[in-house]
Amino acid sequence: MKTALTIAGSDSSGGAGIQADIKTMSANGIYAMSAITALTAQNTLGVKGILSVTPDFLGLQLDCVFSDISPDAVKIGMVSSSQLIETIAEKLVFYNAKNIVVDPVMVATSGSVLMEQEALSALKNKLMPLSSLVTPNIPEAQVLAGMEILSMSDMEKAAETIYDLSGCAVLIKGGHGMNDANDFLFSGGSGVWLMGKRIDNPNTHGTGCTLSSAIASNLAKGMSMIDSVRRAKEYISGCLEAMLDLGQGSGPLDHLFDLNSSFIRQQE
């Protein structure tokens, strides 16, 4: 069985972060491991509190994973401070980690700010150059590229700018009023539009975590970058089309929509 590691924050409501990542990796046939960067008190209505781990303890988690069950891919999500990012970067280099997917989580779906300002520089200078792919949404891409994105051509230009700055492939996700879930993947020299359909579902909590974890899962299985992204987009569409409706705010996805287990099916 292929393996993957998620380095991210815990979501007490189970819809995003570590919990979404583990569900996604499991649903995609990958053995999932985790290194927790922070505990959050949150639900579908918003983030109520964040308690970050220390750099030393995060480093210890990473040592334990890499020294025993070395992951075939790594997904990195919420990392709130520059010290934690520097710890992650050091360990990724030391263990020669591969298939690294960075979801640059800056703001939660609910609008809560999840990254300290000084962490942005560390993200761009220390972590992204080590990565295989970075997956910003449009607001995040605007920050990373230092430009406003108002059109599909702006998405293309921003992706090239981020690639030039980091050297890793860039997937800018549509939405946010830009288009009907059409994403742009740029991996140096060329880019490709990956078309999607907008699914009328207001429950989108954890979509970024889910997509990046699905991509990492596919890379762990040996798929090409473009096939990994395409397959991940198909998976997240299924999660949304299942129309799970939980909570009073922007609810979670149905990560296990395609799971057909005798332990899940209702017993007569």
Disulfide bonds with the S-S distance in Angstrom:
none
